[in-house]
Amino acid sequence: MKEDFVPSLRKLSALAPVSCAALVLTLALPGTASAAAPTPDPDGEHCVLVLGESDEETVCFATAEESTRYMSVKQLRNLVTVYDWVGFNDSGPTTAVASTDYAVCTDSTGDIDWARQTLYGKQFVMRNPDGVSENDAYSSVQTFNGCDIRLSDWVNNNVDGGRSAWINSCSNLNGSGEGDCPTVNNWNNRASSWQLS
């Protein structure tokens, strides 16, 4: 019995450095206990809007990478990122719309999972005193986690105004038809509200 026990201890002692290295690596990964959220920048052009919170707070950062890291550390799930510039270009302002508790969109577009009733009063943050309204400003959109977005000409996603088809990802909302961009109507700098499904 003693002989069986001693080799087991040797195996465990040989694994100890590997286990410690794995623990250090795990603690260094984003989204783990030791990862710290980046410091918000009130003048940052890359913002995260958290749905599901009573005040739907927007937190902004200097870079798109910091906003992505923030979502990872806070365990938020990105549903859609809207861009002021075409080509998913994050050299201009962006807003990532994220959900708490890892909620995602349903498979069907027959129901609405989230909606933004108006983009009036919502601003892309820019390093100038005026900012840029999100109303009539989207130039590209990219959805994640099973979501599609439908843009509306009018507030409250009013069916009397124009509405886009459901979009998964569109690098240029000018009606180019690339990817699954709308091919009939130009949606560049046009949306006043949106729905996610």
Backbone bond lengths (Angstrom), bond angles and torsions (degrees), N, CA, C in turn:
res aa  C-N    CA-C-N  psi(-1)  N-CA   C-N-CA  omega(-1)  CA-C   N-CA-C  phi
1 M - - - 1.442 - - 1.525 110.97 -
2 K 1.328 115.58 -41.00 1.449 120.45 -178.70 1.524 110.85 -61.78
3 E 1.353 117.28 -40.50 1.465 120.89 179.99 1.528 111.06 -62.61
4 D 1.306 118.60 -38.03 1.466 121.14 178.28 1.525 111.20 -66.00
5 F 1.306 117.61 -35.53 1.450 121.89 -176.26 1.519 111.96 -71.67
6 V 1.326 118.60 -42.08 1.457 122.51 -176.95 1.535 112.08 -62.34
7 P 1.341 119.53 -48.25 1.467 118.17 177.56 1.529 112.77 -60.23
8 S 1.334 118.12 -33.32 1.462 120.59 178.05 1.514 110.70 -63.50
9 L 1.321 116.34 -40.78 1.468 119.27 177.58 1.522 110.39 -64.25
10 R 1.324 117.30 -39.75 1.464 120.28 178.61 1.520 110.49 -62.30
11 K 1.327 117.25 -42.50 1.467 120.70 178.37 1.522 110.32 -60.92
12 L 1.332 116.18 -43.37 1.463 119.41 179.54 1.511 111.61 -64.69
13 S 1.335 117.37 -42.46 1.461 119.54 -179.02 1.524 110.83 -67.14
14 A 1.340 117.50 -31.50 1.462 120.52 177.04 1.523 111.26 -70.25
15 L 1.330 117.74 -30.18 1.460 121.83 179.76 1.520 113.11 -81.60
16 A 1.310 117.91 -17.24 1.469 121.15 -175.20 1.512 113.03 -55.63
17 P 1.370 119.95 -48.16 1.475 118.28 179.37 1.523 112.53 -61.84
18 V 1.332 117.51 -37.36 1.462 121.04 179.20 1.515 110.11 -65.45
19 S 1.338 117.09 -43.86 1.458 120.99 179.23 1.511 111.19 -62.77
20 C 1.325 117.66 -41.41 1.468 120.81 179.10 1.520 110.79 -64.29
21 A 1.354 115.85 -41.14 1.465 119.37 178.90 1.518 110.64 -63.74
22 A 1.330 116.68 -40.61 1.466 120.15 178.82 1.516 110.74 -64.80
23 L 1.328 116.98 -38.13 1.464 121.09 178.79 1.520 110.53 -65.11
24 V 1.341 117.35 -44.00 1.467 121.38 178.80 1.523 109.95 -62.26
25 L 1.334 117.49 -43.71 1.462 121.36 178.98 1.522 110.82 -62.48
26 T 1.317 117.34 -43.34 1.462 121.38 179.82 1.517 110.82 -61.76
27 L 1.319 117.20 -42.02 1.462 120.06 -178.86 1.516 111.78 -69.22
28 A 1.330 118.26 -23.35 1.460 121.07 -178.35 1.524 112.84 -87.32
29 L 1.340 118.40 -12.37 1.460 120.40 -178.39 1.519 111.16 -72.59
30 P 1.372 117.68 144.81 1.466 119.83 176.06 1.518 110.70 -59.40
31 G 1.315 115.67 143.92 1.458 120.56 177.59 1.515 112.95 87.41
32 T 1.337 117.14 -1.77 1.452 119.39 177.85 1.508 109.48 -95.57
33 A 1.308 116.29 175.75 1.462 122.13 -172.33 1.520 112.79 -57.04
34 S 1.337 118.69 -36.09 1.456 119.07 -174.43 1.525 112.83 -86.67
35 A 1.321 119.42 -12.88 1.458 121.25 -179.18 1.522 109.79 -70.65
36 A 1.302 115.06 133.29 1.459 119.95 -179.15 1.521 109.47 -103.41
37 A 1.308 115.51 142.74 1.461 120.35 176.77 1.521 108.89 -69.63
38 P 1.338 117.57 143.24 1.465 119.54 177.05 1.522 110.51 -65.52
39 T 1.303 115.28 158.70 1.460 121.02 -179.68 1.529 109.69 -77.16
40 P 1.335 117.60 124.59 1.473 119.25 177.74 1.523 111.49 -60.96
41 D 1.314 115.15 150.18 1.455 123.14 177.74 1.524 107.01 -124.79
42 P 1.337 117.92 107.98 1.466 119.42 -176.59 1.526 113.49 -57.55
43 D 1.339 117.11 -22.62 1.462 121.38 177.68 1.526 112.16 -98.25
44 G 1.332 117.32 4.42 1.458 121.11 -177.76 1.514 111.62 -66.73
45 E 1.315 116.62 145.78 1.463 122.47 -175.94 1.519 113.19 -92.46
46 H 1.322 118.51 -0.36 1.460 122.14 -175.89 1.527 108.59 -121.05
47 C 1.316 114.36 102.43 1.465 120.26 -169.89 1.522 111.70 -110.32
48 V 1.316 114.70 156.40 1.457 122.99 175.39 1.520 107.06 -121.64
49 L 1.333 116.66 121.26 1.457 122.77 175.24 1.520 106.62 -101.17
50 V 1.326 116.53 120.77 1.461 120.81 -176.88 1.519 109.25 -97.88
51 L 1.336 116.21 111.74 1.459 121.88 176.02 1.527 109.20 -77.34
52 G 1.305 116.20 155.19 1.451 120.03 177.16 1.504 113.45 90.57
53 E 1.323 118.12 -8.64 1.452 121.24 173.70 1.515 107.73 -96.48
54 S 1.325 116.67 146.48 1.466 120.03 -172.92 1.523 112.83 -57.56
55 D 1.328 117.42 -38.79 1.462 119.25 -178.55 1.533 112.15 -98.32
56 E 1.336 117.55 -0.58 1.458 121.97 -177.95 1.522 111.11 42.14
57 E 1.314 114.54 60.36 1.450 121.84 -176.66 1.522 111.41 -64.56
58 T 1.328 115.89 140.94 1.453 122.53 173.60 1.518 107.77 -106.32
59 V 1.333 115.90 127.94 1.458 122.19 179.09 1.520 106.96 -116.58
60 C 1.328 117.37 130.19 1.459 120.98 -174.19 1.526 112.00 -115.16
61 F 1.344 114.32 154.59 1.461 121.78 -177.28 1.524 109.55 -139.23
62 A 1.325 115.50 161.69 1.463 121.02 -177.85 1.526 112.02 -71.15
63 T 1.340 117.70 -30.76 1.469 120.17 -176.96 1.526 110.93 -129.60
64 A 1.329 115.16 158.16 1.469 120.78 176.07 1.523 110.33 -65.10
65 E 1.323 117.05 -34.38 1.466 120.86 178.97 1.529 110.72 -62.10
66 E 1.331 116.71 -39.31 1.467 119.48 179.10 1.522 111.27 -67.59
67 S 1.330 117.34 -37.78 1.467 118.36 178.84 1.524 110.34 -66.55
68 T 1.334 117.43 -37.41 1.468 121.41 176.43 1.522 110.55 -64.82
69 R 1.331 117.18 -42.80 1.467 120.66 179.68 1.526 110.35 -65.36
70 Y 1.325 117.02 -38.36 1.466 121.05 177.43 1.528 110.61 -58.54
71 M 1.345 116.57 -46.29 1.466 119.67 179.73 1.528 110.96 -62.13
72 S 1.319 116.55 -38.14 1.461 120.44 179.98 1.531 110.88 -66.49
73 V 1.312 117.05 -48.40 1.469 120.93 -178.22 1.526 111.11 -64.56
74 K 1.330 116.89 -39.69 1.463 121.11 -178.77 1.531 112.58 -83.48
75 Q 1.331 116.56 1.33 1.461 123.27 179.92 1.532 111.95 55.87
76 L 1.341 114.00 48.95 1.459 121.84 175.55 1.516 108.16 -101.61
77 R 1.294 115.85 154.15 1.454 120.41 178.49 1.524 109.01 -113.00
78 N 1.333 116.32 123.36 1.455 121.10 179.19 1.530 109.06 -72.06
79 L 1.327 116.30 127.57 1.460 121.79 178.42 1.521 111.21 -99.94
80 V 1.329 116.11 -41.46 1.464 120.59 179.03 1.527 108.08 -156.40
81 T 1.324 115.44 144.20 1.463 120.78 170.39 1.519 107.11 -117.81
82 V 1.328 115.69 129.39 1.463 121.64 178.12 1.525 108.06 -109.95
83 Y 1.329 114.66 141.67 1.458 121.40 -173.89 1.523 109.90 -122.13
84 D 1.317 115.79 141.45 1.457 121.51 174.22 1.529 110.11 -75.31
85 W 1.323 117.19 -23.69 1.459 122.07 -177.37 1.520 110.20 -111.37
86 V 1.336 116.90 157.46 1.462 121.49 177.41 1.525 110.03 -73.80
87 G 1.333 115.59 166.12 1.461 121.36 173.91 1.512 114.83 72.44
88 F 1.348 117.74 24.29 1.468 121.34 -176.82 1.526 110.12 51.68
89 N 1.313 116.12 35.71 1.458 122.02 -174.87 1.524 109.36 -80.97
90 D 1.323 115.98 110.82 1.466 119.29 -178.93 1.527 112.44 -89.78
91 S 1.344 116.44 17.19 1.466 118.99 169.22 1.523 109.66 -73.88
92 G 1.332 115.89 -22.00 1.457 121.80 173.10 1.517 108.93 -100.94
93 P 1.326 117.71 179.40 1.464 121.55 -176.83 1.530 113.20 -66.64
94 T 1.324 115.55 148.22 1.461 122.95 177.54 1.523 109.84 -138.45
95 T 1.321 116.00 154.98 1.457 121.56 169.53 1.523 107.84 -132.42
96 A 1.325 116.16 123.34 1.461 121.64 173.53 1.524 107.08 -97.36
97 V 1.318 116.32 126.58 1.465 121.37 178.65 1.523 106.63 -99.32
98 A 1.328 116.36 117.10 1.460 121.34 -173.15 1.517 110.77 -121.95
99 S 1.329 115.64 158.43 1.463 120.89 177.86 1.523 109.79 -114.60
100 T 1.308 114.98 153.59 1.456 120.94 175.43 1.519 108.64 -81.84
101 D 1.277 116.68 171.04 1.470 126.70 175.94 1.525 114.10 43.84
102 Y 1.329 116.79 31.49 1.456 122.70 173.48 1.519 114.13 59.12
103 A 1.327 118.52 26.53 1.467 120.76 175.61 1.524 109.18 -67.16
104 V 1.317 116.06 142.91 1.463 121.39 179.52 1.522 108.98 -126.66
105 C 1.328 116.13 175.56 1.456 120.41 177.74 1.525 110.36 -79.53
106 T 1.322 115.20 153.86 1.465 120.56 176.21 1.525 109.64 -76.21
107 D 1.320 116.42 165.89 1.467 121.11 -177.58 1.527 113.18 -70.74
108 S 1.316 117.28 -26.60 1.456 121.35 -174.04 1.527 111.51 -95.07
109 T 1.335 116.30 145.01 1.466 120.11 171.61 1.528 110.19 -92.48
110 G 1.331 116.76 9.07 1.464 120.93 178.11 1.516 112.60 -77.07
111 D 1.320 117.39 -13.83 1.463 120.35 176.97 1.524 108.44 -126.17
112 I 1.313 116.20 155.82 1.460 121.57 -179.40 1.523 107.83 -101.27
113 D 1.324 116.24 123.15 1.461 120.60 -178.96 1.528 111.98 -87.34
114 W 1.310 117.77 -41.34 1.451 122.82 176.95 1.519 108.24 -145.90
115 A 1.328 116.95 154.51 1.467 121.10 176.95 1.518 109.83 -144.94
116 R 1.296 115.67 145.86 1.463 122.35 170.96 1.513 104.27 -111.63
117 Q 1.340 116.53 110.50 1.462 121.31 -171.99 1.526 113.69 -71.91
118 T 1.329 116.51 -28.51 1.464 119.06 177.71 1.518 109.98 -152.25
119 L 1.312 115.45 143.40 1.460 121.07 174.89 1.524 110.80 -101.54
120 Y 1.337 116.44 -3.12 1.463 119.57 174.02 1.524 108.08 -65.89
121 G 1.298 115.80 137.55 1.461 119.87 179.85 1.515 113.54 83.06
122 K 1.340 117.87 -9.15 1.466 121.94 175.25 1.517 106.54 -95.74
123 Q 1.327 116.80 133.38 1.452 118.83 -176.61 1.514 112.28 -125.05
124 F 1.330 115.05 139.52 1.445 119.45 160.82 1.524 104.39 -68.42
125 V 1.302 117.12 138.98 1.466 119.66 177.94 1.520 107.57 -87.76
126 M 1.308 115.81 129.78 1.461 120.28 176.85 1.512 107.99 -134.01
127 R 1.297 115.07 157.45 1.457 119.47 -179.14 1.533 110.31 -80.53
128 N 1.322 114.95 56.54 1.457 120.76 170.12 1.520 106.48 -147.44
129 P 1.321 118.14 159.41 1.464 119.30 -172.81 1.520 114.89 -65.87
130 D 1.326 118.56 -22.57 1.456 120.93 -174.45 1.522 113.93 -88.40
131 G 1.327 117.49 -26.73 1.458 119.66 -172.94 1.521 109.35 66.43
132 V 1.312 116.91 -174.93 1.457 122.28 177.32 1.510 107.16 -134.21
133 S 1.321 117.36 123.39 1.458 120.65 179.19 1.518 109.56 -63.08
134 E 1.341 116.65 141.59 1.464 119.35 173.59 1.527 110.62 -72.63
135 N 1.322 117.21 -20.04 1.461 119.54 177.89 1.524 109.25 -64.88
136 D 1.328 116.35 130.44 1.465 122.39 -179.85 1.528 112.04 55.21
137 A 1.347 117.10 40.92 1.461 119.16 -177.20 1.524 114.84 -130.68
138 Y 1.320 119.63 -13.48 1.465 119.97 -176.02 1.521 110.75 -68.54
139 S 1.349 115.32 131.41 1.461 120.60 177.08 1.519 112.57 -116.25
140 S 1.329 117.43 -21.16 1.467 121.57 172.29 1.523 108.47 -152.98
141 V 1.331 116.14 153.20 1.464 121.98 -178.71 1.522 108.89 -140.44
142 Q 1.325 115.99 146.53 1.459 121.22 179.33 1.522 108.10 -140.87
143 T 1.336 116.93 123.14 1.462 120.09 -178.42 1.529 110.77 -103.44
144 F 1.335 114.96 161.54 1.462 122.35 -176.76 1.526 109.13 -142.15
145 N 1.315 116.05 167.00 1.461 123.23 172.47 1.523 113.96 54.57
146 G 1.336 114.76 45.57 1.457 120.57 174.33 1.513 115.49 77.80
147 C 1.323 117.73 7.94 1.472 120.67 -177.33 1.525 111.80 -89.94
148 D 1.315 115.31 152.48 1.454 124.69 165.80 1.515 106.17 -129.11
149 I 1.334 116.20 151.39 1.460 120.70 -179.14 1.522 109.34 -117.28
150 R 1.333 115.52 142.63 1.465 121.41 173.59 1.524 106.84 -122.20
151 L 1.323 115.67 122.60 1.459 122.20 -178.77 1.520 109.77 -91.03
152 S 1.327 115.66 145.49 1.465 121.08 178.93 1.516 110.10 -124.54
153 D 1.338 114.35 141.22 1.457 121.94 176.73 1.520 112.58 -65.01
154 W 1.321 115.93 -36.85 1.454 122.05 -173.80 1.517 110.33 -107.98
155 V 1.324 115.58 163.63 1.466 119.98 174.64 1.526 109.65 -68.89
156 N 1.310 115.70 164.10 1.469 123.84 179.54 1.520 112.92 61.16
157 N 1.337 117.18 20.05 1.464 121.68 179.60 1.530 111.09 50.57
158 N 1.309 115.38 39.93 1.460 123.25 -175.27 1.532 110.95 -62.42
159 V 1.321 115.61 124.92 1.466 120.49 -178.55 1.527 112.37 -67.83
160 D 1.337 118.35 -15.28 1.464 120.49 177.70 1.520 111.82 -74.35
161 G 1.329 116.20 -21.56 1.469 120.24 175.63 1.516 109.46 -92.70
162 G 1.310 116.96 171.78 1.458 120.22 178.72 1.521 111.44 -69.34
163 R 1.323 115.53 145.23 1.465 120.94 174.81 1.520 108.61 -134.11
164 S 1.315 115.54 143.25 1.462 120.11 178.95 1.527 110.13 -76.80
165 A 1.317 115.53 168.12 1.465 120.43 167.12 1.530 107.20 -68.93
166 W 1.320 116.71 169.98 1.464 120.28 174.75 1.523 108.23 -69.57
167 I 1.317 116.33 129.59 1.469 122.64 -175.18 1.523 108.77 -116.41
168 N 1.329 115.32 130.84 1.464 120.21 173.71 1.517 109.82 -90.38
169 S 1.306 116.70 -45.02 1.457 121.90 -177.55 1.518 108.03 -159.58
170 C 1.307 117.00 130.79 1.460 120.68 179.90 1.527 109.00 -143.18
171 S 1.323 115.88 116.46 1.463 120.17 -176.92 1.521 113.15 -79.99
172 N 1.343 116.86 -17.00 1.458 119.96 -179.12 1.524 107.98 -151.33
173 L 1.306 116.94 106.15 1.462 121.62 -175.00 1.531 113.67 -77.90
174 N 1.326 116.91 16.15 1.466 118.51 -179.70 1.516 112.91 -81.41
175 G 1.343 117.82 10.50 1.461 120.24 178.33 1.507 113.23 87.96
176 S 1.328 116.59 22.58 1.459 120.98 -176.56 1.522 112.42 -66.74
177 G 1.318 118.09 -24.89 1.451 121.10 -178.01 1.517 113.30 79.76
178 E 1.337 117.98 3.47 1.463 121.01 177.98 1.521 109.43 -70.97
179 G 1.325 117.03 141.35 1.454 120.29 -177.27 1.516 108.48 61.40
180 D 1.319 116.94 -132.90 1.464 117.77 173.85 1.525 110.10 -110.32
181 C 1.335 115.76 40.89 1.457 121.22 173.22 1.531 109.10 -68.53
182 P 1.332 116.83 148.92 1.468 118.46 175.58 1.527 110.12 -60.54
183 T 1.322 116.56 134.48 1.463 119.74 -177.07 1.524 112.96 -99.50
184 V 1.325 117.63 -18.07 1.460 119.64 -175.00 1.521 111.28 -91.95
185 N 1.323 116.90 -49.57 1.464 120.41 -175.36 1.512 111.41 -109.40
186 N 1.305 115.44 145.87 1.450 121.50 174.39 1.531 108.06 -81.41
187 W 1.331 117.29 116.26 1.471 120.86 -179.92 1.517 112.79 -104.46
188 N 1.331 116.81 8.45 1.462 119.99 177.27 1.526 109.74 -67.05
189 N 1.324 116.43 129.45 1.477 122.33 177.51 1.528 111.74 53.05
190 R 1.345 117.25 46.20 1.442 120.17 -173.69 1.529 114.57 -131.16
191 A 1.323 119.20 -29.07 1.470 122.12 -170.77 1.527 112.31 -68.87
192 S 1.350 114.75 137.16 1.466 121.74 173.48 1.527 112.41 -116.13
193 S 1.325 116.76 -9.97 1.471 122.36 175.14 1.516 107.25 -161.93
194 W 1.327 117.14 168.37 1.462 119.70 178.63 1.511 111.44 -153.88
195 Q 1.331 114.73 162.57 1.463 122.70 175.44 1.515 108.65 -129.48
196 L 1.321 116.26 148.75 1.463 121.98 174.23 1.520 108.38 -117.95
197 S 1.314 116.26 138.21 1.457 121.26 175.77 1.519 109.18 -146.60
